[in-house]
């Protein structure tokens, strides 16, 4: 039993390291590769290297690297919460894991067709977790992948593929027929509406996260200037301390990085569920499954 307990604790330690070390690696990479700059700078994701490809080079960006670091950390959290889980056995980790699963199942059941409950609950949970953890990277000084249009665009394209897949369950003919409903002249508008779905999901999430980052940076820069103008006359090193930057940027960071990041993740997940469920032609499939009435002779 002691050996088993030791193995259990060693595995717990490895899982905790799996959660923390990716973030530490990201911070070390940030320190080693980011050039020193004076003042506040607002830039996009840095390009670490480019892989030669036939049509165009494939860049490996800071957003892509940080996304993989976040995925490894999320995998560590999931494995840690479910390590040693047993039926009819309590414990904080097991209760936390069960609570997360129950809340996620309830969210999916309340917003999607019953046919999707068991299928899309893990996907919706993965989208929410990835979005939340990506936005929270700013708390440790790393570039948040949710501030990169390409990352959010990739998520939206994946959701769009799932939406189209469910629309095609009634057949290709029924799907194409929907573009000329209610009248054929609506074909251009219906095509634009179809394409606008992933575009709107991308820019809604990206714009809200990026705007928070920009506002926090601008406020920090303005407070630094105001502190230098109002308190720069203080003697010695006191005049170089940005006293006005103490407190308010942290409060803004809590709102934009924590609260707003979680809200945007929830909104993206809600839109994912509503669009996928709304694209499923349930009425058409149900009508096809009904037995045809037998004509009396």
Secondary structure, DSSP 8 states (H G I E B T S, - for coil): -HHHHHHHHHHHHHHHHHHHHHHHHHHHHHHHHS---SS-------EEEEE--SSS-EEEEHHHHHHHHHHHHHHHHHHHHHTT--TT---HHHHHHHHHHHHHHHHHHHHS-GGGHHHHHHHHHHHHHHHHHHHGGGGGT---GGG-HHHHHHHHHHHHHHHHHHHGGG-HHHHHHGGG-S-GGGHHHHHHHHHHHHHHHHHHHHHHHHHHHHHHHHHHHHHHHHHHHHHTTSSGGGGGS-GGGTTHHHHHHIIIIIIHHHHHHHHHHHHHHHHHHHHS-HHHHHHHHS-------
